[in-house]
Amino acid sequence: MISSAVLGGGLGPRGWVVNAQVRPGYDRMDPQRHLADLARSAGLAGPGVGLMTAAPVDACTRAHDQGVSALVTTGIGVACWAASEAPGAPGALPPGTINIVAAVPAPLSDAALVNALATATEAKVQALLDAGYDCSGTPSDAVCIAARAPAAGEQPVPFGGPRSLWGARLARAVHAAVRHGAEQDAARRAAALEEAVHPATGPECITVLADATDVADATDAPDAAGCRIG
């Protein structure tokens, strides 16, 4: 996997993905430990990837394109353009609001994984523009791309750009999932303006687990902290 995630980010072998919903204003200073504890409570072991978001993970959107799967959680409360006059922050930003997890059923080289991450980001921006947003994302978006490990003697795929075989499929899957999520988020925010001011209550976090081999699978079971696993 390659990822910009809080836990298990970077490039290397990973066996699982957790996307955890936390309360707005989340201010714990040890998000890596928090995510590791959530993973352990769900029975996950070994190296994995942990992302965080304040967006509702039970409203995640999915898309598939010829073997590639994408799962996205979307909350566009703080939209921005990447190249902005605004100063950058030296510390960690709040949990990401557009989190992308995608799986490619092919062995990608390290370079192809880097290329695939860029391709997914380009597809995200295209989807936001197509959904009517005037932005390239939010300040704390995160992404994780999983690929199959090569079999003995198998040569990894060298390319992951938008016109490569697997990059094109990845781009279409991410674009579809992000656009659906962005449109769904816009509708949710519009509906909230017409409802009572009382905020919805719920658990501290909801985790979405995605197996590295198939992000489309899901189960429901409570973890040790009472969070819902979906």
C-alpha positions as a printed Julia matrix, in Angstrom:
230×3 Matrix{Float64}:
   0.0     0.0     0.0
   0.89    3.64   -0.34
  -0.86    6.13    1.9
  -0.8     9.57    3.48
  -2.64    8.14    6.5
  -2.01    9.05   10.14
  -1.19    5.43   11.01
   0.83    3.22    8.64
   1.36    5.96    6.08
   4.13    5.76    3.51
   4.9     2.78    1.3
   5.1    -0.88    2.26
   3.26   -4.14    3.03
  -0.01   -3.62    4.94
  -2.82   -6.04    5.79
  -5.82   -3.9     6.74
  -7.37   -0.43    6.6
  -9.39    1.39    9.29
 -11.21    4.66    8.59
 -12.37    6.08   11.93
 -15.01    8.75   12.4
 -14.28   11.07   15.3
 -16.15   14.0    16.76
 -15.73   17.45   15.2
 -13.02   19.27   17.11
 -11.1    16.06   17.8
  -8.04   17.14   19.77
  -6.24   14.01   20.95
  -2.5    14.39   20.55
  -1.93   10.66   19.94
  -4.09    9.75   16.91
  -1.67    6.97   15.91
  -2.17    5.27   19.27
  -5.93    5.83   19.15
  -6.15    4.19   15.72
  -3.91    1.31   16.78
  -6.17    0.7    19.8
  -9.27    0.69   17.55
  -7.59   -1.81   15.23
  -6.64   -4.11   18.1
 -10.18   -3.94   19.53
 -11.44   -5.11   16.12
  -9.1    -8.1    16.18
  -6.67   -6.73   13.6
  -2.98   -7.56   13.9
   0.18   -6.76   12.01
   0.91   -3.63   10.01
  -2.05   -1.71    8.63
  -3.31    1.73    7.68
  -5.44    3.98    9.89
  -7.23    7.12    8.7
  -9.46    9.56   10.56
 -12.33   11.78    9.5
 -15.1    13.91   10.95
 -17.3    12.99    7.97
 -20.04   10.35    8.5
 -18.49    7.02    7.56
 -21.88    5.31    7.42
 -22.53    7.51    4.36
 -19.42    6.26    2.56
 -19.66    5.92   -1.21
 -18.25    3.08   -3.33
 -17.46    2.57   -6.98
 -15.94   -0.23   -9.04
 -14.31   -0.31  -12.47
 -13.1    -3.57  -14.01
 -11.59   -4.98  -10.83
 -10.63   -1.71   -9.12
 -12.64   -0.72   -6.05
 -12.82    2.68   -4.34
 -14.39    3.62   -1.01
 -14.69    7.29   -0.06
 -15.9     9.23    2.98
 -16.75   12.84    2.18
 -17.29   15.98    4.21
 -16.52   19.28    2.49
 -16.93   21.74    5.32
 -13.6    23.47    4.69
 -12.98   23.59    0.94
  -9.77   25.05   -0.46
  -7.47   25.22   -3.46
  -4.1    23.56   -2.94
  -2.15   26.57   -4.26
  -3.38   29.31   -1.97
  -1.99   32.48   -0.38
  -3.04   31.14    3.02
  -0.07   30.19    5.24
   0.56   26.53    5.94
   0.27   25.04    9.43
   3.4    23.5    11.01
   1.54   20.86   13.03
  -0.97   18.12   12.37
  -4.28   19.15   10.82
  -7.69   17.92   12.02
  -8.89   14.54   10.68
  -9.25   14.42    6.89
 -12.63   15.08    5.35
 -12.24   13.37    1.97
 -10.65   10.01    2.66
 -10.06    7.71   -0.32
  -9.3     3.99   -0.02
  -8.83    2.12   -3.28
  -7.71   -1.4    -4.17
  -6.07   -2.47   -7.43
  -5.97   -6.27   -8.06
  -2.59   -6.09   -9.81
   1.03   -6.01   -8.59
   2.15   -2.38   -8.89
   5.78   -1.34   -8.62
   6.73    1.29   -6.04
   6.86    3.9    -8.8
   3.46    2.81  -10.11
   1.99    3.1    -6.61
   3.28    6.67   -6.33
   1.83    7.35   -9.77
  -1.49    5.75   -8.73
  -1.73    7.99   -5.66
  -1.29   11.03   -7.9
  -3.86    9.64  -10.34
  -6.41    9.16   -7.54
  -5.82   12.74   -6.37
  -6.3    14.09   -9.9
  -9.55   12.12  -10.2
 -10.72   13.54   -6.86
 -10.21   17.11   -8.06
 -11.99   16.37  -11.35
 -14.92   14.86   -9.44
 -15.22   17.9    -7.15
 -15.32   20.24  -10.13
 -17.89   18.02  -11.87
 -20.0    18.08   -8.68
 -20.03   21.89   -8.74
 -17.39   22.63   -6.11
 -14.85   25.42   -6.61
 -11.94   23.71   -4.87
  -9.27   21.03   -5.15
 -10.21   19.39   -1.86
  -9.99   20.13    1.86
  -6.79   20.93    3.81
  -6.58   17.47    5.39
  -7.69   14.93    2.78
  -6.05   11.5     2.94
  -5.64    8.65    0.48
  -4.64    4.99    0.56
  -4.0     2.8    -2.51
  -3.66   -0.97   -2.07
  -2.21   -3.28   -4.71
  -1.7    -7.03   -4.87
   1.77   -8.29   -3.96
   3.54   -9.9    -6.94
   3.75  -13.68   -7.05
   7.14  -15.4    -7.19
   8.84  -14.43  -10.44
   6.04  -12.04  -11.45
   7.07   -8.62  -12.74
   5.14   -5.74  -11.14
   3.19   -3.33  -13.33
   5.44   -0.28  -13.93
   2.78    2.39  -14.56
  -0.13    3.86  -12.6
  -0.87    7.06  -14.54
  -4.36    7.99  -15.74
  -3.86    6.5   -19.22
  -2.25    3.27  -18.04
  -4.46    0.17  -17.86
  -4.91    0.1   -14.09
  -4.5     3.84  -13.58
  -7.42    4.56  -15.92
  -9.64    2.13  -14.02
  -8.52    3.58  -10.7
  -9.25    7.13  -11.89
 -12.78    6.24  -13.01
 -13.58    4.4    -9.76
 -12.27    7.22   -7.56
 -13.99    9.86   -9.69
 -17.36    8.1    -9.41
 -17.09    7.53   -5.65
 -15.89   11.09   -4.88
 -18.5    12.73   -7.11
 -21.3    10.71   -5.52
 -19.94   11.51   -2.07
 -19.62   15.23   -2.85
 -23.18   15.43   -4.18
 -24.44   13.46   -1.19
 -22.58   15.76    1.21
 -24.01   18.87   -0.46
 -27.54   17.47   -0.16
 -26.95   16.54    3.48
 -25.75   20.05    4.33
 -28.66   21.67    2.49
 -31.14   19.49    4.38
 -29.49   20.33    7.7
 -30.13   24.04    7.12
 -33.86   23.34    7.02
 -33.98   21.17   10.11
 -33.93   21.98   13.8
 -30.69   23.33   15.17
 -30.2    20.38   17.56
 -27.15   18.34   16.43
 -27.41   14.61   16.0
 -25.83   12.54   18.75
 -23.94    9.32   18.37
 -20.91    7.32   19.42
 -17.48    8.88   19.65
 -16.39    7.18   16.48
 -17.5     4.78   13.81
 -14.89    2.73   12.07
 -15.04    1.45    8.53
 -12.82   -1.51    7.94
 -11.69   -2.44    4.48
  -9.78   -5.62    3.77
  -6.74   -4.87    1.63
  -7.89   -7.39   -0.96
 -11.46   -6.18   -1.33
 -12.58   -2.8    -0.04
 -16.17   -3.65   -0.98
 -16.59   -6.26    1.81
 -18.08   -5.17    5.14
 -19.36   -6.67    8.39
 -21.19   -5.26   11.41
 -19.98   -5.97   14.94
 -19.36   -3.85   18.05
 -15.76   -3.33   19.13
 -14.5    -3.15   22.69
 -15.17    0.58   22.91
 -18.74    0.23   21.68
 -17.99    1.69   18.26
 -19.74    0.19   15.28
 -17.62   -1.7    12.78
 -18.97   -1.52    9.24
